[in-house]
Amino acid sequence: MKNSIPKPQMDEDSRPFWEGARNHKLMIQQCETCRQYIFYPRIICPYCYSDLVSWVEASGHGKIHSYTVVHNAMPPFKGQTPYTIAIIELVEGTRMLSRIVGDRNDIGIDKPVSVVFEKIDDELTLPYFKVQ
């Protein structure tokens, strides 16, 4: 059933993120001018508008900023409910939306998490997070 989920669009701007995930690396961007970390992938820095952005490997550690448990999902995900999605604040300071895996009783605001990777198929590996 994993293979029937809709796949994200992998374009030239996001390719390093998806290739990193396939290699079990959490890739984010960093502005070479102001040094701010950036996520989601962009061609210019949202802080200083520089076009000098590069890809760096994130630590993969952060904390739960907010979360929700999904009980009623779109058809491709119905067989996976209930599941938890969260806004993760990485130690680098940027935030990303991801699924939390593991025991739901461990999940809470400000709980520390670390990235884990789930291979969906040969083309797609997704970064999820687990409470430490």
C-alpha positions in Angstrom: 0.0 0.0 0.0 2.9 2.4 0.6 3.6 2.5 -3.1 0.2 3.9 -4.0 0.6 7.2 -2.2 0.9 10.4 -4.3 4.5 11.3 -4.9 6.0 14.8 -4.5 7.1 16.7 -7.5 10.9 16.4 -7.8 12.2 19.3 -9.8 15.7 20.8 -10.2 15.1 23.1 -7.2 14.2 20.2 -4.8 16.3 17.4 -6.4 19.2 17.7 -3.8 16.6 17.3 -1.0 15.2 14.1 -2.5 18.5 12.6 -3.4 19.8 13.3 0.1 16.8 11.5 1.6 17.4 8.5 -0.6 21.0 8.5 0.9 19.7 9.0 4.4 20.8 12.6 4.7 18.5 15.4 5.6 19.5 18.2 3.2 18.5 21.9 3.7 19.7 25.1 2.1 21.9 27.7 3.6 22.4 31.2 2.4 26.1 31.9 1.6 25.6 35.7 2.2 23.6 35.9 5.5 24.3 32.3 6.7 20.6 31.6 7.5 19.3 28.1 7.0 16.4 27.7 4.6 13.6 25.2 4.1 11.6 24.6 1.8 13.9 24.7 -1.3 14.2 28.1 -3.0 16.3 29.8 -5.6 16.8 32.9 -3.4 17.3 33.5 0.3 14.0 34.7 1.9 16.0 36.7 4.5 18.4 38.8 2.4 17.3 38.0 -1.1 20.7 36.7 -2.2 20.8 34.1 -4.9 23.9 32.5 -3.3 22.2 29.5 -1.7 23.8 26.1 -1.3 22.8 22.7 0.0 24.1 21.4 3.4 23.4 18.4 5.5 21.3 19.2 8.5 22.0 17.6 11.9 18.6 15.7 11.7 17.8 16.8 15.2 15.1 19.2 16.4 12.0 19.5 18.5 8.3 19.3 18.0 6.8 22.8 17.5 3.3 21.6 16.9 1.5 18.4 15.9 -1.8 16.8 15.1 -3.1 13.2 14.9 -4.8 12.4 11.6 -7.8 10.1 12.0 -9.6 11.0 8.8 -7.3 11.0 5.8 -7.5 11.4 2.0 -8.1 8.1 0.2 -4.4 7.2 -0.5 -3.6 7.5 3.2 -6.7 6.0 4.8 -5.1 2.6 5.5 -2.3 4.4 7.4 -4.5 6.2 10.0 -4.1 7.2 12.7 -0.8 8.9 12.1 0.9 12.0 13.4 2.2 14.9 11.5 4.2 17.7 13.0 6.0 20.9 12.4 9.6 20.1 13.4 11.9 23.0 14.4 15.4 21.8 13.5 18.4 22.8 15.6 19.5 24.8 12.6 16.4 27.0 13.2 14.3 26.2 10.2 11.0 24.3 10.4 9.6 21.5 8.3 6.4 19.5 8.2 6.9 15.8 8.6 5.4 12.6 10.0 6.2 11.4 13.5 6.7 7.7 13.8 6.8 5.6 17.0 4.6 5.5 20.1 2.0 8.4 20.0 2.1 8.5 23.8 5.7 9.8 23.6 4.8 12.8 21.4 4.5 16.3 22.9 5.3 19.9 22.2 9.0 20.7 22.6 9.9 16.9 22.7 13.3 16.3 21.1 13.2 14.3 17.8 15.6 12.9 15.3 15.2 12.1 11.6 14.6 8.5 10.4 14.1 7.6 6.7 11.5 5.4 5.2 12.0 3.9 1.8 8.7 4.1 -0.1 10.0 2.6 -3.3 13.2 2.8 -5.4 12.6 6.4 -6.3 11.2 7.8 -3.1 12.5 7.9 0.5 10.8 10.1 3.0 12.3 11.8 6.1 10.2 11.2 9.1 11.0 12.0 12.8 11.0 9.9 15.9 10.9 11.1 19.6 14.3 10.6 21.2 
